[in-house]
Amino acid sequence: MSKVVNLRSVRKTKARHAKEVIAEASRVEHGLSKSAHNKAKALAKKGRSDLEGHRLDED
């Protein structure tokens, strides 16, 4: 037999979970200081350029 579920509480729980996912993404985006953000961007750029430098030419 099925379990009786209060749909209102299920909707509220689902909404809380969705807000938590959005909040986590916002924390990641806005949680870094400007210097840490710039350092992360520089490291990513260096990684891409290093990878591109190791690429073989298709001549």
OpenMM code with the backbone's topology and positions (N, CA, C; nanometers):
from openmm import Vec3, app, unit

residues = "MET SER LYS VAL VAL ASN LEU ARG SER VAL ARG LYS THR LYS ALA ARG HIS ALA LYS GLU VAL ILE ALA GLU ALA SER ARG VAL GLU HIS GLY LEU SER LYS SER ALA HIS ASN LYS ALA LYS ALA LEU ALA LYS LYS GLY ARG SER ASP LEU GLU GLY HIS ARG LEU ASP GLU ASP".split()
positions = [
    Vec3(0.0836, -0.1175, 0.0000),
    Vec3(0.0000, 0.0000, 0.0000),
    Vec3(0.0888, 0.1249, 0.0000),
    Vec3(0.0426, 0.2305, -0.0608),
    Vec3(0.1191, 0.3542, -0.0726),
    Vec3(0.1226, 0.4313, 0.0579),
    Vec3(0.2260, 0.5139, 0.0689),
    Vec3(0.2397, 0.5995, 0.1851),
    Vec3(0.1698, 0.7323, 0.1558),
    Vec3(0.0970, 0.7846, 0.2514),
    Vec3(0.0281, 0.9109, 0.2350),
    Vec3(0.1311, 1.0234, 0.2470),
    Vec3(0.1284, 1.1151, 0.1493),
    Vec3(0.2271, 1.2228, 0.1440),
    Vec3(0.1547, 1.3566, 0.1396),
    Vec3(0.2014, 1.4485, 0.2220),
    Vec3(0.1481, 1.5835, 0.2198),
    Vec3(0.2193, 1.6590, 0.1068),
    Vec3(0.1470, 1.6922, 0.0003),
    Vec3(0.2081, 1.7544, -0.1165),
    Vec3(0.2658, 1.8917, -0.0860),
    Vec3(0.2060, 1.9632, 0.0065),
    Vec3(0.2559, 2.0953, 0.0419),
    Vec3(0.3964, 2.0849, 0.1000),
    Vec3(0.4175, 1.9891, 0.1888),
    Vec3(0.5510, 1.9745, 0.2482),
    Vec3(0.6520, 1.9253, 0.1454),
    Vec3(0.6097, 1.8453, 0.0505),
    Vec3(0.6997, 1.7994, -0.0552),
    Vec3(0.7411, 1.9174, -0.1426),
    Vec3(0.6460, 2.0039, -0.1774),
    Vec3(0.6779, 2.1224, -0.2575),
    Vec3(0.7737, 2.2137, -0.1832),
    Vec3(0.7502, 2.2343, -0.0533),
    Vec3(0.8376, 2.3199, 0.0265),
    Vec3(0.9785, 2.2615, 0.0353),
    Vec3(0.9883, 2.1325, 0.0538),
    Vec3(1.1189, 2.0674, 0.0609),
    Vec3(1.1923, 2.0801, -0.0717),
    Vec3(1.1202, 2.0622, -0.1804),
    Vec3(1.1795, 2.0747, -0.3133),
    Vec3(1.2272, 2.2186, -0.3363),
    Vec3(1.1494, 2.3164, -0.2951),
    Vec3(1.1867, 2.4569, -0.3112),
    Vec3(1.3092, 2.4900, -0.2262),
    Vec3(1.3146, 2.4372, -0.1034),
    Vec3(1.4319, 2.4616, -0.0180),
    Vec3(1.5573, 2.4040, -0.0815),
    Vec3(1.5455, 2.2857, -0.1376),
    Vec3(1.6601, 2.2228, -0.2012),
    Vec3(1.7066, 2.3052, -0.3217),
    Vec3(1.6131, 2.3542, -0.4016),
    Vec3(1.6476, 2.4361, -0.5180),
    Vec3(1.7173, 2.5646, -0.4750),
    Vec3(1.6688, 2.6272, -0.3679),
    Vec3(1.7326, 2.7489, -0.3172),
    Vec3(1.8733, 2.7201, -0.2681),
    Vec3(1.8932, 2.6061, -0.2053),
    Vec3(2.0253, 2.5695, -0.1545),
    Vec3(2.1240, 2.5486, -0.2696),
    Vec3(2.0793, 2.4889, -0.3788),
    Vec3(2.1650, 2.4700, -0.4952),
    Vec3(2.2059, 2.6047, -0.5530),
    Vec3(2.1111, 2.6956, -0.5652),
    Vec3(2.1404, 2.8298, -0.6168),
    Vec3(2.2339, 2.9038, -0.5219),
    Vec3(2.2111, 2.8911, -0.3922),
    Vec3(2.2956, 2.9588, -0.2935),
    Vec3(2.4388, 2.9059, -0.2993),
    Vec3(2.4553, 2.7773, -0.3176),
    Vec3(2.5901, 2.7193, -0.3263),
    Vec3(2.6639, 2.7729, -0.4484),
    Vec3(2.5951, 2.7835, -0.5606),
    Vec3(2.6573, 2.8383, -0.6808),
    Vec3(2.6948, 2.9841, -0.6601),
    Vec3(2.6103, 3.0574, -0.5916),
    Vec3(2.6380, 3.1979, -0.5636),
    Vec3(2.7571, 3.2123, -0.4697),
    Vec3(2.7674, 3.1238, -0.3704),
    Vec3(2.8815, 3.1279, -0.2784),
    Vec3(3.0118, 3.1049, -0.3528),
    Vec3(3.0085, 3.0126, -0.4472),
    Vec3(3.1292, 2.9841, -0.5246),
    Vec3(3.1656, 3.1044, -0.6102),
    Vec3(3.0669, 3.1653, -0.6726),
    Vec3(3.0923, 3.2769, -0.7631),
    Vec3(3.1366, 3.4022, -0.6886),
    Vec3(3.0726, 3.4338, -0.5784),
    Vec3(3.0982, 3.5599, -0.5095),
    Vec3(3.1818, 3.5439, -0.3837),
    Vec3(3.2208, 3.4222, -0.3514),
    Vec3(3.2888, 3.3988, -0.2253),
    Vec3(3.4380, 3.4257, -0.2265),
    Vec3(3.4983, 3.4485, -0.3424),
    Vec3(3.6413, 3.4706, -0.3497),
    Vec3(3.6747, 3.6185, -0.3449),
    Vec3(3.7907, 3.6475, -0.2866),
    Vec3(3.8366, 3.7864, -0.2896),
    Vec3(3.8831, 3.8181, -0.4313),
    Vec3(3.9028, 3.9450, -0.4591),
    Vec3(3.9404, 3.9851, -0.5933),
    Vec3(4.0764, 3.9268, -0.6315),
    Vec3(4.1705, 3.9277, -0.5382),
    Vec3(4.3031, 3.8743, -0.5682),
    Vec3(4.2977, 3.7232, -0.5924),
    Vec3(4.2192, 3.6514, -0.5127),
    Vec3(4.2064, 3.5068, -0.5322),
    Vec3(4.1375, 3.4767, -0.6656),
    Vec3(4.0391, 3.5582, -0.7002),
    Vec3(3.9692, 3.5405, -0.8270),
    Vec3(4.0649, 3.5642, -0.9435),
    Vec3(4.1446, 3.6708, -0.9360),
    Vec3(4.2408, 3.7010, -1.0417),
    Vec3(4.3468, 3.5915, -1.0525),
    Vec3(4.3901, 3.5389, -0.9378),
    Vec3(4.4899, 3.4318, -0.9382),
    Vec3(4.4331, 3.3069, -1.0046),
    Vec3(4.3089, 3.2725, -0.9747),
    Vec3(4.2456, 3.1557, -1.0348),
    Vec3(4.2330, 3.1730, -1.1861),
    Vec3(4.1964, 3.2938, -1.2302),
    Vec3(4.1861, 3.3203, -1.3730),
    Vec3(4.3222, 3.3092, -1.4403),
    Vec3(4.4272, 3.3615, -1.3743),
    Vec3(4.5617, 3.3563, -1.4308),
    Vec3(4.6109, 3.2124, -1.4412),
    Vec3(4.5836, 3.1312, -1.3383),
    Vec3(4.6254, 2.9912, -1.3429),
    Vec3(4.5528, 2.9153, -1.4534),
    Vec3(4.4251, 2.9435, -1.4713),
    Vec3(4.3495, 2.8786, -1.5773),
    Vec3(4.4031, 2.9198, -1.7147),
    Vec3(4.4351, 3.0478, -1.7294),
    Vec3(4.4883, 3.0972, -1.8561),
    Vec3(4.6238, 3.0339, -1.8847),
    Vec3(4.7085, 3.0239, -1.7823),
    Vec3(4.8397, 2.9622, -1.7990),
    Vec3(4.8256, 2.8150, -1.8357),
    Vec3(4.7334, 2.7465, -1.7726),
    Vec3(4.7107, 2.6062, -1.8045),
    Vec3(4.6676, 2.5869, -1.9485),
    Vec3(4.5775, 2.6733, -1.9955),
    Vec3(4.5335, 2.6646, -2.1347),
    Vec3(4.6490, 2.6922, -2.2304),
    Vec3(4.7314, 2.7946, -2.1998),
    Vec3(4.8425, 2.8281, -2.2895),
    Vec3(4.9483, 2.7185, -2.2876),
    Vec3(4.9750, 2.6586, -2.1721),
    Vec3(5.0706, 2.5480, -2.1649),
    Vec3(5.0200, 2.4292, -2.2474),
    Vec3(4.8941, 2.3994, -2.2361),
    Vec3(4.8359, 2.2903, -2.3117),
    Vec3(4.8421, 2.3194, -2.4622),
    Vec3(4.8130, 2.4422, -2.4987),
    Vec3(4.8189, 2.4814, -2.6387),
    Vec3(4.9621, 2.4755, -2.6908),
    Vec3(5.0596, 2.5065, -2.6060),
    Vec3(5.1991, 2.5017, -2.6451),
    Vec3(5.2488, 2.3606, -2.6726),
    Vec3(5.1873, 2.2623, -2.6133),
    Vec3(5.2272, 2.1237, -2.6339),
    Vec3(5.1540, 2.0579, -2.7514),
    Vec3(5.0647, 2.1314, -2.8126),
    Vec3(4.9869, 2.0768, -2.9230),
    Vec3(5.0774, 2.0609, -3.0457),
    Vec3(5.0611, 1.9515, -3.1171),
    Vec3(5.1369, 1.9262, -3.2386),
    Vec3(5.0704, 1.9962, -3.3559),
    Vec3(5.1544, 2.0489, -3.4459),
    Vec3(5.1010, 2.1122, -3.5655),
    Vec3(5.0537, 2.0055, -3.6624),
    Vec3(4.9483, 2.0336, -3.7333),
    Vec3(4.8934, 1.9384, -3.8306),
    Vec3(4.9345, 1.9801, -3.9718),
    Vec3(5.0636, 1.9844, -3.9964),
    Vec3(5.1136, 2.0213, -4.1288),
    Vec3(5.1375, 1.9007, -4.2146),
] * unit.nanometer
topology = app.Topology()
chain = topology.addChain("A")
for resn in residues:
    res = topology.addResidue(resn, chain)
    for name in ("N", "CA", "C"):
        topology.addAtom(name, app.Element.getBySymbol(name[0]), res)
